Amino acid sequence: MAKRRITATTRRAIQEVFTNPRSYTVAEVARLTGVAVHELAEQLDEAEFAAADSDTELPWREVVFIAFRVWPLEVIFSTLERRAARLPQLLWPKTVEVILPSYQARMLEVLARRERITVSTFVQLQLLDLASSVDHELLEREIPGFTAAMRWPDE
């Protein structure tokens, strides 16, 4: 996915979502994120929401999940600046170098492009699925705060 220029409007939207925890209507989320209402409804249907329309209220945790899909993590944190300190430290971005066979790197690019998200966001979502299926007690012992970070903002 090509990098989008981050506008002042996008920065204000990120600040709104992450500093004003409340439910939002689908129409508000569409306006803030720039994602069409029908595309949000499709994403919400995948998350087992009943037929969402523009007046449907979304809990803040769902809005945050959508925000993490729309805006790259590093953009969210650079926009929030000092306000990012309110988020669990284990959510803060960290660069990791990974060596992959070319076909796997290209696969990530193709699959991310199909989802219209960055490769980083695609990998984050895949790792969230993995984290949901592993031994949380082990990871919590080894990485204190792991479960709270994984479940944020529910925790």
N, C-alpha and C positions, 0 to 999 in steps of 0.2 A: 504494500500500500504506500502510495506516495505521501510524503510528509505534508500535512496541511499547515498553512500559516496560521498561527494563533493570534486571533484578533482581540481587541479590547472587549468586544462583545462576548467572546468565548471565555476570556478571563473573568468577566463579571458573572457569567453563568456558572463557572466552576466555583467561584466564591459563594454564590447563592446556594448551590446544592450542598456544599460541604460545610457551610457555616450556619445554615438555616435548616436544621433537621425537623422536617415536618412532612406530612403527606402532600403529594403534588398530583394534579390531574394529568392524564395522558397528554392533553393539549399543552399544559405547562412544560412537561418534560420534552415534548416535541419542540416547543419554542426554545427552550434552554439548550438542548443538545443538537438541534438542527436535523434530527431524525424524523422523517415523515410519520404521521399518526398511524398509517396503515402498517409501516414497518415495525413500529413499537408494538402494535397489536399482535403482529406475528411473533415477535420476541416474547411477548407476554403469554401468548397461547402456548408457546414452547415451555414456559415456566408454569404451566397448568393454571393459567388465569382464564376465567370465563370470558366470553366475547367482550373484549375491552373496547370501549368507544372513547371519544375525546374527553368525556366528563367523568370517566372512571378514576377514582382516587387510588393512587399507588402509595403503599407505605414507603417511608424514607429508605429502608434497606433495599427495596427494589430499584429506587431511583439511583442509589449509590452504585448498585450492580450495573445498571445501564450506563452510568457515568464512567465507570471503569472500562467498559467496552468502547465507549465513544472517544474518550480522551486518554492518550497515553499516560501512564503512571508518572513519568518524569515531568510531564506538562502540568498535571494536577499538583504535584508537590512544589514545583517552581512557582506556580501561580499562588498557592496558599502561603508560601513563605513561612513566616513565624507561626501562622495558624496551623501549619502542618504538625506542629509539636503536639496538638491535641489528638492526633491519630496515633494508634499503637506503633511503637518504634519498629516492630517487625513488619509493618506495612511499608515502611520507607523504601524507596528504590535502592537496589544494589546491582551493580553491573557484574555479570558473571561471564567469563570467557568459556565457550564450549567449542570443541572441535568435533565436527560431524562429517560424515561422508557427503559428498555433493548432492546425491539424490535426496538425502534427508533435509538438507538445507533448502533445496529447491521445493521439496514437498511442503515444508513450512511456509514458504513464500506463496505457493499456489493456494494452499488451504486458508491462509490468512487473507489473501486477496479475495477469495470466494466469500468469506465472511465479512469483507470490507472492514477489516481491522488490521492493526500492525502485527508484525511477526511477534514482537514482544508480548502484545496483548493476547495473541493466540496461544503462545506458550504459557502465559500466566493462567489462562483459563484451563488448559490441559493439566497443568500442575495443581490447580484447585481441585479438579476432578480426582486426580491421584491422591491428593491430601485427604480428600473425603473418604477414601477407601483404605487408608492405612491405619496402623495401630496408633491412635492418638495419645494413648498413655505413654508409649515409648517416646514419641516425638516431644511430648510435653516435658518429660523428664530430661531429655537431651537439649530441648530448646524451650526454656520457660517462657510462657506467653504465646506459644504456637497456636493453641486452640482458640484463644481469644482473638488473635490476629486473623486466623482463617475464617472465623465466624463474624468478624466485625462487619457491620455495625450492630449485629444482634447481641453481642456480648457487652 
